[in-house]
Amino acid sequence: MRRMQAREHRALPAGTGARKGRDSMTCRERLIEYFQQHGVAFTTTSHRIVYTAQEVAAAEHVPGRLVAKVVMAITSGGPCMLVLPATHRVSLSALQEALGDPSARLAREEEFAHLFPDCETGAMPPFGNLYGIRVIVDRSLTTDPEIVFQDGTHRETMRIAYADYQRLVQPEVMEFAYHS
């Protein structure tokens, strides 16, 4: 398949645009509405179906360090969304140490898929705040001016400024990943 043209979206004033019922919105529609309500400019891109964050980077022709990969964990406090660059892997021991939670572990798909009913499994965006889930970002993702992420599908991505992501999500920033 051929890569499709990226589309840039300017931030609209809050309250503009049509609203659908929350239950019938796709993840992408939910993100677009959220960005528009908060004055965030974003770019959307369609590409061939891909399943890993590194494949997303290749399909988007961007460095893997810009692609925000989501990994779910289970902690003593419940599910937790870990966000790290596509080029990195979670160090379980570093995560447990950073959290002060020796019981923290990576989640199995069946433990979290139901938490994201508007997303294809494994294509969740790094916006756990929209799902009532704690979000922790690895410090290595905070150094670039923008991030690219899946928008709930394996065929589309969005790109926003990291500063906007930080402002909207207010994730905890820790060190739990290593370059793979």
Salt bridges, closest charged atoms under 4 A:
GLU8 OE2 - ARG10 NH1 2.79
GLU29 OE2 - LYS20 NZ 3.06
GLU33 OE1 - ARG19 NH1 3.22
GLU33 OE1 - ARG22 NH2 3.43
GLU60 OE1 - ARG3 NH2 3.32
GLU60 OE2 - HIS47 NE2 3.62
GLU110 OE2 - ARG108 NE 3.01
GLU111 OE2 - ARG105 NH2 2.58
GLU111 OE2 - ARG108 NH2 3.48
ASP118 OD2 - ARG30 NH1 3.54
GLU120 OE1 - HIS154 NE2 3.95
GLU120 OE2 - ARG155 NH1 2.76
ASP144 OD2 - ARG65 NE 3.04
GLU146 OE2 - ARG159 NH1 2.55
ASP151 OD2 - ARG28 NH1 2.63
GLU156 OE1 - ARG28 NH1 3.03
ASP164 OD1 - ARG167 NH2 3.18
GLU172 OE2 - ARG134 NE 2.59
GLU175 OE2 - ARG139 NE 3.04
